[in-house]
């Protein structure tokens, strides 16, 4: 006769095992959970990379606009001698969609004056060109220099602040430093995005040194406004 205690132990050992179906179900559930976790991690990583890229782009745009703001505030009434008339003229060529000026601010923080050029190309973006100012007319150097795309998908426009004869401040769309012999009081820059999900960027820079020490400004510029 078998020992009842031995039978009980054998039954207990047999009951603690897993059947093949149970093992297969456990593996299937584990595989499904791992798949869900992998999908979740992939989605989170993809969103993180997308947000990081967008943040990097926004930071680059903000830094570019900040640098342009500083360069406009540091605009300098750079003078050069006109080879035809032998007269001294101020370098500042401002249009409603194109601006060239000389600034004391340099992105490389190198000493000396720097000539800046800012304009946009349709369906491409805003371009920036930088060349040394030296003591002459830097137009030829700008024409031969390579421009750099700083704000893809944007267009730029400008307005120039001046004070009329009645001491009222007004905005105009063009500013010729050679004809007016001075710089505007301030420059308004509008960076408008082509895509609706991008932000409108604006700069309102007050020009600190808008007049040359020895060259008197031409105050009679009401004609042609």
C-alpha positions in Angstrom: 0.0 0.0 0.0 1.3 3.4 -1.0 2.1 6.0 1.5 -0.7 8.7 1.5 1.9 11.4 2.2 3.9 10.4 -0.9 0.8 10.6 -3.1 0.0 14.0 -1.7 3.5 15.3 -2.4 3.4 13.9 -6.0 0.1 15.5 -6.6 1.5 18.8 -5.3 4.5 18.7 -7.5 2.4 17.9 -10.5 0.0 20.8 -9.8 2.8 23.4 -9.6 3.9 22.9 -13.2 2.7 24.8 -16.4 1.1 23.3 -19.4 2.3 23.9 -22.9 -0.7 26.1 -23.6 0.0 28.2 -20.6 3.6 28.7 -21.7 2.5 29.7 -25.2 -0.1 32.2 -23.9 2.5 33.7 -21.6 5.0 34.1 -24.4 2.3 35.6 -26.7 1.3 38.1 -24.0 4.9 39.0 -23.3 5.6 39.5 -27.0 2.5 41.7 -27.4 3.5 43.8 -24.4 7.0 44.3 -25.7 5.6 45.3 -29.1 3.3 47.9 -27.4 6.2 49.2 -25.4 8.5 49.4 -28.4 5.8 51.3 -30.4 5.3 53.7 -27.5 9.1 54.3 -27.2 9.3 54.9 -31.0 6.5 57.4 -30.9 7.9 59.3 -28.0 11.4 59.3 -29.6 10.0 60.5 -32.9 8.0 63.3 -31.3 11.0 64.3 -29.2 13.3 64.5 -32.3 10.6 66.4 -34.1 10.2 68.9 -31.3 13.9 69.2 -30.8 14.4 70.0 -34.5 11.7 72.6 -34.4 13.1 74.1 -31.2 16.6 74.2 -32.8 15.1 76.0 -35.8 13.3 78.5 -33.6 16.5 79.2 -31.7 18.4 79.7 -34.9 15.7 82.1 -36.1 15.7 84.0 -32.8 19.5 84.3 -32.8 19.5 85.6 -36.3 16.8 88.2 -35.6 18.6 89.2 -32.4 21.9 89.7 -34.3 20.2 91.8 -37.0 18.6 93.9 -34.3 22.0 94.5 -32.7 23.6 95.3 -36.0 20.9 97.9 -36.9 21.2 99.5 -33.5 24.9 99.7 -34.1 24.4 101.2 -37.6 27.2 103.7 -38.3 27.2 106.7 -40.7 30.1 105.4 -42.6 31.5 108.0 -45.0 33.5 107.5 -48.2 34.7 109.7 -51.0 32.7 109.8 -54.2 35.4 109.4 -56.9 33.3 111.4 -59.5 32.4 114.4 -57.3 35.2 114.0 -54.7 32.5 114.7 -52.1 32.1 112.7 -48.9 28.9 110.6 -48.7 27.1 108.4 -46.2 26.7 104.7 -47.0 23.1 103.5 -46.3 21.0 102.0 -49.1 17.5 101.3 -47.8 14.6 100.1 -49.9 11.3 98.5 -49.0 12.7 95.0 -49.6 16.5 95.4 -49.6 18.9 97.0 -47.1 22.6 97.7 -47.1 24.3 99.4 -44.1 27.5 99.6 -42.1 27.5 98.6 -38.5 29.9 98.6 -35.6 28.6 95.1 -34.8 30.3 92.1 -36.3 29.1 88.4 -35.9 32.7 87.3 -35.4 33.3 90.1 -32.9 36.3 91.2 -34.8 37.3 94.9 -34.6 36.4 97.2 -37.4 33.2 98.2 -39.2 31.2 95.5 -41.1 28.9 96.0 -44.1 25.6 94.1 -43.8 23.2 93.3 -46.6 19.7 91.9 -46.0 17.1 90.8 -48.6 14.8 88.0 -49.5 14.3 85.7 -52.5 10.8 84.5 -53.3 10.1 80.9 -52.3 13.6 80.6 -50.8 14.0 82.9 -47.8 16.0 85.8 -46.3 19.7 86.1 -47.2 22.5 87.9 -45.4 25.8 89.1 -46.8 28.7 90.4 -44.7 31.9 92.1 -45.9 34.4 94.5 -44.3 33.6 98.2 -44.6 37.2 99.6 -44.8 37.2 103.3 -45.8 35.7 103.1 -49.2 32.4 102.3 -50.9 31.7 98.6 -50.0 29.1 98.0 -52.8 31.5 96.2 -55.1 32.6 93.8 -52.3 29.0 93.1 -51.4 28.2 92.3 -55.1 31.0 89.8 -55.2 30.4 88.2 -51.8 28.4 85.0 -51.3 25.1 85.5 -49.4 24.0 83.1 -46.7 20.4 81.9 -46.2 19.5 82.6 -42.6 15.6 82.4 -42.6 14.3 79.8 -45.0 10.7 80.4 -46.1 10.6 84.1 -45.0 10.3 87.4 -46.8 11.6 90.6 -45.4 10.4 94.2 -45.7 11.7 97.5 -44.2 10.5 100.9 -43.1 12.6 103.9 -42.0 11.7 106.5 -39.4 12.6 110.1 -39.8 11.6 113.5 -38.4 10.1 116.0 -40.7 10.5 119.8 -40.7 7.6 120.1 -38.2 9.4 117.6 -35.9 6.7 115.0 -36.5 8.1 111.4 -36.8 7.0 109.6 -40.0 7.9 106.3 -41.8 9.1 106.0 -45.3 9.8 103.0 -47.6 13.2 104.1 -48.9 16.3 105.8 -47.4 19.3 106.9 -49.5 22.1 107.8 -47.2 24.2 109.3 -50.0 21.4 111.8 -50.9 20.2 112.5 -47.3 23.7 112.5 -45.7 22.3 110.8 -42.6 20.8 107.6 -41.3 17.1 107.1 -40.2 16.2 107.5 -36.6 15.0 103.8 -36.5 14.5 100.9 -38.8 11.5 98.5 -38.7 12.1 95.1 -40.1 9.3 92.6 -40.8 10.0 88.9 -41.4 6.9 87.3 -42.8 6.7 83.5 -43.1 5.3 81.7 -46.1 3.9 78.9 -43.9 1.1 79.5 -41.5 2.7 77.4 -38.7 5.7 79.7 -38.6 5.8 82.8 -36.5 5.9 86.4 -37.7 9.2 88.0 -36.7 9.6 91.8 -36.2 12.5 94.1 -35.3 12.3 97.8 -34.3 15.8 99.0 -34.0 16.7 102.6 -32.9 19.7 103.9 -34.7 21.9 105.5 -32.1 24.4 107.2 -34.3 22.3 108.5 -37.2 24.4 111.6 -38.0 28.0 112.0 -39.0 30.1 114.3 -36.9 31.3 116.5 -39.8 28.8 115.8 -42.6 25.6 117.8 -42.1 22.4 115.9 -42.9 20.1 117.0 -45.7 16.8 117.8 -44.0 15.0 118.7 -47.2 13.8 115.2 -48.2 10.0 115.8 -48.2 10.2 115.6 -52.0 9.6 112.0 -53.4 7.9 110.6 -50.3 
